[in-house]
Amino acid sequence: MYEKKIPFDIDCGIRITMEVIGGKWKSCIIQELSRGAKRPSELHRLFEEASPRVINQQLKELEMHGVIQKKIFAELPPRSEYSMTSTGETLLPLIEQMEKWGDNFRPQMKEILNIK
């Protein structure tokens, strides 16, 4: 895994939060997994604009932080699925608030980006 050059500031709550959910797809992954366990291939299909490598990396980071868990089924062919942990579920109100804010900001964003 990538090793950061700048030391992580454990004393700042915002930095801790951003370490856990900061990433283009992490909040979207959390939101999808809140609806039920998903296989990696399902997540790749849901987020077509993201490369499978990026989704896999963000899944590993979320798992490392204890937000999601990976279950590997002992069958042939082998399969796995990701689901939320109780720690991950504590992030759901934050993710919901982020979505509400984005929905409310959409008109201004359209204006900024000159989208009709």
N, C-alpha and C positions, 0 to 999 in steps of 0.2 A: 504494500500500500504506500501511497505517497507520503513522504515525510516533510512536514512543513519547516520552512527555514526560519520563520518568525515564531518565537515561543507563544503558546496559547495562554491568554489571560483568563484564568479560572475565577477571578474575582468579579468579573462583569457578567451579570445575568443575561444581558442582550447578546453578548458574544457567545455564551453557552448555547442559547436558543438558536442563534444563527449557525453555530457549528452543527447542531443536530438537524435543523430543517432547512438551512441555507443550501440551496442547490436548485437548479432550474426545475427539476422534476420531483424533488422529495415531497413537497406538499401535495402534489397531485397523486403521487404513489400512496401517501398516507390516506388521502381522501378515498381513493379507490379501495384500499384494503379495509377501510372502515365499513365498507358495504359487504365484506366477506373475503375469505381467503382466495387467493389467485395464484395461478401458476405463472412462472416467469414469461412464458410465451404469450399468455393473456395480457400481461402488462406491456409487452413489446407491441402487441397489436393495438392496444388502447392509445399508446403514445407513438404513433408511426413516425412523427417528425423527429423523435429522439433515436439515436442509434442504440442497438441492443447493448453495446459495450457501456454506454453512459448509464442506461437503466440498471444494468447489472452492478456497476460501480456504486450507484446511489443506493441500491438494495443492500449491498454489503455494508455501506456506512450506516444505514438505518439499523441494520441488524447488530452491528458493532456497538451502537449506542443503546441498544435494548428497546428500540421503538417497535420493531417487528421481529418475528421469529420465522425461521425456515424449518419446515418439516420435510424430511426426505423419506419417501415410502420405499420399503424394502420389497420391490417387485420388479419384474422384467416386462418391458423396459423400465428402468428407474425413472421416477418422477419426483418433483418437489413442488411445494407451494409455500407462499408467504402469508402470514396473518399478523394481526395487531397483537401487541402485548398490552398488559394493563398500563404500563408506562406510556405506550403509544396512544392509548385511548385518552390519556390526560391532555394530549395535544389537540384533540378534536375541536374543543371550543375555540382554540386559537386559530386553527385552520378555517373553521366556519366564519370567524370574524374577518379573516383575511379575504375570504370569498365575498362576504357582504361588502367590505370596503371596495374591493375591485368592481363589483357590480355597480355600486354607487358612483365610482370614478369613471366608469365606461364612457359616459357622454363627453367628459373633458378629454379623455384619452383619444377618442375619435376625432375631436377637434384638433388636438395637438398633432396627431398623425395625419390629419386631413383625410379622414375616412368618412364616407357617406353612409 
